[in-house]
Amino acid sequence: MTGSAPTLAPRLTDEELLHWLALRLIPGLGTRKAVTVLERFRTPLALFRASVSELEGAGLSPGVARAIQSGCTFEDAATQADRLRATGAQLVPVTDPAYPEKLRGILDPPTVLFCRGDLGLLSAITVAVVGTRKPTPYGMAVAEKLAGDLAGLGVGVISGMARGIDTAAHRGTLLAGGKTIAVFGCGVDMVYPTENRKLYEEIAAKGLLVSEFPMGAPAFPQNFPIRNRIVSGMSSGVLIVEGAQYSGSAITARLAMDQGREVFAVPGNITSKLSWAPNLLIRQGAKLVMDAQDIVSELPPDERYRLQTVEKEQRGDLAQQLLPLGPNAPLGRAILENLLIEKATHIDEVLDRLENYSSSEIVAALFELELLGLVKQLPGKQFVKVW
């Protein structure tokens, strides 16, 4: 699993934990308004010490201001704190350095994240893999394979642990020895769906469970569209594998577009209703995906740089990768040394730099490097190094 050195949440004091939980439980206080007032008062402790008039002056309604000033949620907050400790879960506030930077930048980031597992994954490079709860065998196989291949390239996989495509994505990642994040529409101490109990325990041990909903919160249907903004918000891109026109995966794709994320889709049978969402997204400009490299090549340049170390560790050294080139391996190595990851290079520039080789030799070697997944050709005879 790649990423910068894991950033662990600093331990909250009991008082800080209680105040963050009490703030999260204030009735009628939406996430956007909560983040706004926190920018003014800086900490929940200062917020709860403010007067009703100060709170109203910050833009809160009289009812919410009175609820905060009364401290009516502290008893429930104490119960939540006990449940956190009992399950080994942790609270990551929006002001915490461990809070995912991408998620903090969306329009309505959760005030707090309830987390169980490896908090280091909050700073990992991740791609969301989502789709229908009633997939075809093809959809399940594709989701599992692409998730496993992404894991093999050092990319973390985020999904919602729902039946169908979500489950296949988590399983494919774990089978490949990768790290996966499950975003819940209920409390992180609740197993939903219940048949995924074994998967739940495996993700808790090897990956990360995340939710904005309090401990013990049931899996209400209205929670799932809300949590989808976290799935897309934590990701560098979202891959859709099968989904109907108005499915949850289509909603996640729309959220991803609004958040400025890359959207990817696996094409499907045009006679199937489950192909409607991905095929429509492709028509609207989503990247058509045939393998994991199609996704990785579209990640931001800095993230592709971070993945290089993982690639070297998991796929072997360059000589092994160039083995299929046979006698052309030295040329292949020379071409890769003259290509960049973050900037395209025109073929004429490559020819000028490698003047000891003929143009036909270079073109043939470039073609083989493309087949090996080491080079990608862009429009206008431009080339970039994938790794």
ABEGO torsion letter per residue (X at the ends): XBEBBBBBBBBBBAAAAAAAAAAAABBGBBAAAAAAAAAAAGBAAAAAABBAAAAAAAGBBAAAAAAAAAGAAAAAAAAAAAAAAAAGBBBBBAABAABBAAAAABABBBABBBBBEBAAAAABBBBBBBEBABBBAAAAAAAAAAAAAAAAAGBBBBBAGBBEAAAAAAAAAAAAGBBBBBBBABBAABBOBAAAAAAAAAAAAABBBBBABBBGBBBBAAAAAAAAAAAAAABABBBBBEEBAABAAAAAAAAAAAAGBBBBBBBBBAABAAAAAAAAAAAAGBBBBABAAAAAAABBAAAAAAAAAAAAAAAEBAAAAAAAAEAAAAAAAAAAAABBAABBBBAAAAAAABAABBAAAAAAAAAAAAAAGABBBBBGGBBBBAX
